[in-house]
Amino acid sequence: YDIEVQYALPLRANHRLLFGGGYRDARDRTTNYNPFILFLPENKDLKWSNVFIQDEIALSANLDLTLGAKWEDNVYTDTEFLPNVRLAWHPESDWLLWGEVSRAVRAPARLDRDFYIPLLGINGGPDFQSEISDVAEIGWRAQPTPTFSYSLTAFHHEHDKQRSGEPNPDGPGFGVSNTIEGTTKGVEGWAHYQATPRLRLSGGFIELRQDLQNKPGSLDPTGPSALGNDPEHVVMLRSIFSINNNHQLYMMARYVSELPNPRAPSYTAVDAPYGWRLSDNLELSLTVQNLADDGHTEFGDPAIASEYDRTAFLKIVWIN
């Protein structure tokens, strides 16, 4: 079960205080029928709790400051501190310039601490700690005309204690550890254009650069390349055309550049859903995926990876 409570309190004309907390309880029960893949212990009670506070401050008529902090507690690493600072400037109602710095963590899961494959020498991660990312972002959002809007965001992330596999110091095999660090940075942009009352166009791109490496003394041979195996360029385009009130045609295309290691080639995929509202109670849709090619690989070694083939889906929805 999961319980969350929050309360908003206006302090003064330029302050709005938000605070609250939450508690989550999960009881994980497994049976290790397969002696080669194990969770040890088999059963574990998992509990998370948090408290947070946030102050939204209007510094002026067009400048807002948000200060926030959250304290999260889990069964593996106790309390994690998550601060956040955000500044937003909106000189006009249709312009917004904002910046943010924050700290994010990924707390350990059972797959990090309690997972064993003895045959492969994977011996859990009893000392695995939370993965940490310090995040800085700056963005611009605008709607220069009633039919056109766009946004741009630049980001820089500093990563520490990323998941790795280290040789066990007391014997054969590997254990899950936190010996990878590095940075992720890039730019993301999106735009939307209402070309006609019936035709809406949108598109976006992501430029991503990653630099991950082992910490001094680490012997993980593949961790940095596996964690950083992401495309540098992604471009997406989408159109929605309302033929009439009962018929809509969607077109979605995306280009994804190659993955570096293991290398997977770049690909372009085009999907075309078509929706037909037959009545107030009945909707029909047909989706064709990979319209532009017979199939492509998206990740993994192309020699053994699965391929996404051209596929068609027919969907019927009846609303009673």
DANORDA-V46264 format. One record per backbone hydrogen bond with DSSP energy under -0.5 kcal/mol. NH is the residue of the N-H (numbers start at 0). CO is the residue of the C=O. Records with the same first field share a line. If there is no record, write none. Layout:
NH=CO, CO
//
This chain:
2=22
4=20
6=18
8=16
10=8, 14
11=14
14=11
15=55
16=8
17=53
18=6
19=51
20=4
21=49
22=2
23=47
24=0
25=45
27=25, 43
28=26
29=41
32=30
34=32
36=33
37=115
39=113
43=27
45=25, 43
47=23
48=72
49=21
50=70
51=19
52=68
53=17
54=66
55=15, 53
56=54, 64
57=13
58=56, 62
59=62
62=59
63=87
64=56
65=85
66=54
67=83
68=52
69=81
70=50
71=69, 79
72=48
73=77
74=46
77=73
79=71
81=69
82=80
83=67
84=100
85=65
86=98
87=63
88=96
89=61
94=91
95=140
96=88
97=138
98=86
99=136
100=84
101=134
102=82
103=132
105=130
106=104
111=108
112=108
113=109
115=37
116=121
119=116
120=116, 117
121=116
122=120, 173
123=114
124=112
127=124
130=105
131=159
132=103
133=157
134=101, 132
135=155
136=99
137=153
138=97
139=151
140=95
141=149
142=93
144=147
147=144
148=191
149=141
150=189
151=139
152=187
153=137
154=185
155=135
156=183
157=133
158=156, 181
159=131
161=179
163=176
165=174
167=172
170=167
173=120
174=165
175=123
176=163
179=161
180=212
181=158
182=210
183=156
184=208
185=154
186=206
187=152
188=204
189=150
190=202
191=148
192=200
193=146
194=192, 198
195=198
198=195
199=197, 239
200=192
201=237
202=190
203=235
204=188
205=233
206=186
207=205, 231
208=184
210=182
212=180
214=178
217=214
225=221
226=222
227=223
228=225
229=227
231=257
233=205
234=254
235=203
236=252
237=201
238=250
239=199
240=248
241=197, 239
242=240, 246
243=246
246=243
247=274
248=240
249=272
250=238
251=270
252=236
253=268
254=234
255=266
256=232
258=263
260=261
263=258
266=255
268=253
270=251
271=287
273=285
274=247
275=283
276=245
277=275, 281
278=281
282=316
283=275
284=314
285=273
286=312
287=271
288=286, 310
290=269
292=289
295=307
301=262
303=300
304=300
307=295
308=306
309=293
310=288
312=286
314=284
316=282
318=280, 316
319=317
//
